[in-house]
Amino acid sequence: MNVTELNLSDRCEHFSCSERSVSPAVYILLYVCSAAVVLLTVCGNLLIIISVLHFKQLHTPTNMLVLSLAVTDFLISSLLMPFMLIWIIESCWIFGRVFCTFLWFIGGFITILSIYNIALISVDRYLALSHPFFYMNRVSVRISCIVVVCDWCVVVTYILALIYFNGNFTSSVMCPGECFVFINGSWAVINIIITFIFPLSVIIILYSRVFLIAKKHATAIRELNNHTRPQTQKITSHSMKSERKAAKVLGILVSVFLACLLPYFIYTLLNDIVEIRIEIIQILVMVLYLNSTMNPVIYALFYPWFRRCIKLIITLQILHTGSSLINVL
């Protein structure tokens, strides 16, 4: 979170934790709704993780990236969302300075991972549609897993470097009841480029290309209907439709992610120009976190295999011998 020392000092002069002005019933309802959102997010992403890990039919390069995204969403829902919701409801940070620093930098780490997971998914879909033979011959589950591990290692290294070279997180000005850390000038620019501008550019450019290619594939399928034999037509058009459907669903995933991310990204860019109320900042961060709730819902709506996996998991059929070989596609 980029907040200047001056702004923090000025804010501290008039800040105090506001008293809760809602009735006890509303207060309890807010906590019940918050708990429901956290539980839905945790369970939804846990179902994705179990599905991809357990069923061998789902062990594909793309699903390894989806698995990495589900893990980051699970971490957001379990490590970050509860404390952010409590902060919003209480209108006051009650967990102390050390945990505040922990929250923002664990949050930064997981958020960056989510952004780069989405970027890797866009690269995966672009390669699958634009270079199908290269993708089938060279991109394997093993390669995808190596890429995911490298992605996690690079983000960990970047976060550690940010903490080390910034060197002023624990000594930064902090108001009683507020939770902010700030990044010094040069690292603030580097952070925006690395965490937002570069991955967002990759996502937007590649998915623009993906949809253009998908449109060409649709034209190719129509031509196959007129010029090829029935068996060849069936095999080729099915393959094309499968890749296009995967691109479409993951495109929806990316679009929802961008819709949740961009408000916070815009705030980050305008932070030093326009002073924004703490309540607005909390809402922007929470909207970003709610993307982790949306992803399992998107899978449940558009992927029949995920709905079948949920049924098998809930009914405990995955505990049976050989359940990992069940056909879920």
C-alpha positions, 0 to 999 in steps of 0.5 A: 500500500503506497501511503506517504509519511506526510499523509499518514501524519496528517491523518493521525492528527484527527483519526480515532476509531469510530464507535459502532453506530449500528444495532447489535442485530445488524452487527451480528448479521454483518459477521454472519454474512462475512463468515459465510463469504469466507466459508464459501470462498475457502470451500469453493477453492478447496473443491477445485484443489482436490478435484485437480489433484485427485482426478488423473483426467484433470492433470493437464498443463492448463489445469496446473495453472488453474490449481496454482490460482486456486491455491492463491485464492484459498490463501486469500480466503483463509489468511486475508479475508477474515481480517479485512472483513473484521477491519471493515466491520469494526472500523478500526484495526485491532490486531497491532502493528506487526500483524498489520505489516504481515497482512499487507505483505502476505497480501501483496505476495498472494495478490502478485501470484494471482496476477501472474497466474492469470498472466500464465493462463493467458500465455497458455491459451495463446500457445494452445490456439496459435501454435497447437502442434508446438503446444501438444508436443512441448507443453506437458504437465511437468513443464507447467508444474516447473513454470508454476514453481518458478513463478512462486519462487520469483514472487517470493524473491521479489517480495523479500527484495522489496522488504529488504531494500525498502527498509522502513516498514516497521518504523513507518508512521502508523495511526492508532487503529489504522493499518498501512505501510508505505513504499519509498519513491523508487520502489513504489514505481518499480512495484507498480510496473512489476505487479500491475503494468507488465502482467496486465499488459501481457493479459490484455494483449494475449487475450485480445490475440486469443479472441481473434484466433478463436474467431478465425477458428469459428470460420475454419469450422464452418468451412470444414462443414462444407469441404471435409469428410464427416469423420475428419470434420468431427475430429477436427471441429471437436478439437477446435471447439474444445480449445475455443470453449476453454479460451472462452471460459478462461476469458470470463475468468480473466475479465472478472479478475480485471474488473475486480483488480482495476479499481484498486490498480487505479487507486494505486496510481492516483494515491499520491495525487488524490487522498481517498478515504480509508473506507474506500480503500478497504472496499477496493481491497475487499473487491479484489479479494472477492475475486477469489470467491467468484472463480469457483462460481465461474467453474461451477457455472461453465465447467460440467466436469467441476460439477461432477467432481463436486458431487463425487467429493461431497458424496465421498466417492473419492475415498473409493479405490480407483476413484482417481480414474473416474471419467469426469470429462 
